[in-house]
Each structure stands twice: as structure tokens, then as C-alpha cells.
């Protein structure tokens, strides 16, 4: 029938309109900010930097646990060029004790960021992810919207709180890579020990 789709759409609108007076399930709005709707797990707003904390309660652990190694891939791939990174000249042990370069500066201008998530997709170290926090308005339209690495740093525990499924997958992948690297190191050490033992036995003969 001609116009059937329009009629169905208007009927649904009317059902929601009149139903909202009687059924909480049909309420289409909330009284923000007093009432809030929980963000969807797949929601994305602006990026943040993940750090692995040995002590989740220790807020000062963010710098030593930073996953970012200042490879600058995200800075190069960012379409609006809102990421600014300066790489260290020395190395520091990361959360796993492996010496790594680190960013001495990592700023994101969220007044320019378009939340495209390309920085997340290209990061090979799972170091940058998308936050769900959107209440970032400020009277300082320049300095207040340029976030530095300390402001961007958030723990892996926080990452699990906002993106549980994704964070679990990342942790499993990183654990597998760590186990593989550990097995490789152990095999190399065993081969070296066997070589030394063989050489010692040859000298003794």
C-alpha cells in the first residue's frame, strides 16, 4: 500500500510519545546531568595512553609503566596532525623490565582531534586507546584542550573498566607474545649452555 512505511513510522512515533507518559521503558531522554546513560563499550571520544601498573593504587606508577615507546607512527598517521611527540635519547625499563625508549613529550590537541581512531589502529604496542570521557569543556580554549602525557596516561585497569572485551583480547595477545619471547630466550640460553659444556668437554679430552 502506498505510504505504508510512513504510517508505520508515525505509529511508532505516536506510541513512544504517548507511552512515555506511562512507561519508563519508553522514555527517550534523561534529565542530564542529574541522570546519565552509561556509555556503550564500543563508544569512542578522545585517545588516552595506557600504562601497566605494578601497583594499581599507586598513581605515580604511570611513567614507568607507559607502553608507548615513542615510535611516532601515530603522529605521522594522524590526519589532522594533532599529536606531538618527542622521543627520549636514553632508555628506561618498562613494566616488564625491558629497556625501551619513551616519550619525553606526548601531547594531543583535542580541539583538533576528530576521534577517527587511526592512532589506535596503527599502534603496534597497544599503547593508545579511545576513551569514553566526553565532559572536557573548559574556558581555556587553547592550553586547556592541549593534553600532555600525564593527563593522557590511564591505567590498564581503567581500560578494562571502559572496554572490557577489547582489553581482555589485548591482554591475551600481549601475554602470548611475552610467553613466546620468554620461550625463545630460554631456548637461546639452553643452547648457549650446551655449547659451553661441549667446548669444556672438548678441552678436557
HUNOR-V444694 format. One record per residue. N is the residue number from 1. RES is the residue in one small letter. PSI is psi in whole degrees, -180 to 180 (none if undefined). OMEGA is omega in whole degrees, -180 to 180 (999 if undefined). Layout:
n:res:psi:omega
N:RES:PSI:OMEGA
N:RES:PSI:OMEGA
This chain:
n:res:psi:omega
1:x:137:-179
2:x:128:179
3:x:10:-179
4:x:-40:180
5:x:-38:179
6:x:-42:-180
7:x:-44:179
8:x:-42:179
9:x:-43:179
10:x:-36:178
11:x:-41:178
12:x:-41:177
13:x:-45:180
14:x:-39:180
15:x:-43:179
16:x:-40:-178
17:x:-55:-178
18:x:-34:180
19:x:-26:-179
20:x:-17:178
21:x:-17:-174
22:x:-31:-174
23:x:120:177
24:x:-27:-179
25:x:-21:-178
26:x:6:175
27:x:122:-176
28:x:-11:179
29:x:164:175
30:x:160:-179
31:x:78:180
32:x:140:8
33:x:0:180
34:x:-38:177
35:x:142:-177
36:x:147:175
37:x:130:180
38:x:139:-180
39:x:145:176
40:x:152:-179
41:x:-32:-178
42:x:4:-179
43:x:148:177
44:x:138:179
45:x:-84:178
46:x:158:-178
47:x:157:170
48:x:163:-178
49:x:131:-178
50:x:137:171
51:x:147:178
52:x:120:-176
53:x:129:174
54:x:-31:178
55:x:98:-177
56:x:-28:-178
57:x:-9:-178
58:x:102:-178
59:x:-21:-179
60:x:-1:-176
61:x:-2:-173
62:x:-38:-174
63:x:-44:-178
64:x:-25:-178
65:x:5:-177
66:x:128:178
67:x:-27:-177
68:x:133:179
69:x:17:176
70:x:40:178
71:x:-18:174
72:x:14:177
73:x:-44:-179
74:x:-37:179
75:x:-41:-179
76:x:-34:-176
77:x:-13:-177
78:x:118:-178
79:x:-46:-180
80:x:1:178
81:x:53:-179
82:x:4:180
83:x:133:-178
84:x:119:-175
85:x:138:170
86:x:128:-175
87:x:144:179
88:x:160:177
89:x:-10:178
90:x:176:179
91:x:148:176
92:x:149:177
93:x:135:176
94:x:-167:-177
95:x:-22:180
96:x:0:179
97:x:5:-179
98:x:129:179
99:x:129:-178
100:x:151:168
101:x:162:-179
102:x:159:180
103:x:123:173
104:x:-22:174
105:x:133:174
106:x:100:-178
107:x:145:172
108:x:126:177
109:x:100:-175
110:x:-8:174
111:x:-16:180
112:x:-31:-178
113:x:134:-180
114:x:15:175
115:x:40:-177
116:x:-20:178
117:x:10:179
118:x:-37:179
119:x:-37:179
120:x:-43:-176
121:x:-34:-174
122:x:-11:-177
123:x:119:-179
124:x:-3:-175
125:x:9:-179
126:x:38:-172
127:x:-18:-178
128:x:131:-177
129:x:172:-179
130:x:132:180
131:x:168:175
132:x:0:-180
133:x:125:-178
134:x:-10:-178
135:x:77:-174
136:x:18:-179
137:x:148:-178
138:x:156:177
139:x:-17:179
140:x:96:-173
141:x:-10:-180
142:x:-76:-179
143:x:-33:-177
144:x:-19:-180
145:x:6:175
146:x:102:-175
147:x:133:179
148:x:-180:-173
149:x:-31:178
150:x:-39:178
151:x:-31:-178
152:x:-23:-174
153:x:126:176
154:x:146:-172
155:x:162:176
156:x:-29:177
157:x:-40:176
158:x:-41:177
159:x:-40:178
160:x:-32:-179
161:x:-36:-174
162:x:-27:-180
163:x:68:-171
164:x:-50:-177
165:x:-48:-180
166:x:-44:-178
167:x:-39:177
168:x:-41:178
169:x:-42:179
170:x:-45:180
171:x:-41:179
172:x:-42:179
173:x:-43:179
174:x:-38:179
175:x:-39:178
176:x:-41:179
177:x:-39:179
178:x:-42:180
179:x:-40:179
180:x:-44:179
181:x:-39:179
182:x:-41:179
183:x:-38:179
184:x:-43:179
185:x:-42:180
186:x:-41:179
187:x:-40:179
188:x:-41:179
189:x:-39:179
190:x:-41:179
191:x:-39:179
192:x:-42:179
193:x:-40:178
194:x:-38:180
195:x:-42:179
196:x:-41:179
197:x:-40:180
198:x:-41:180
199:x:-39:179
200:x:-42:179
201:x:-37:180
202:x:-38:179
203:x:-36:-179
204:x:-32:179
205:x:none:999
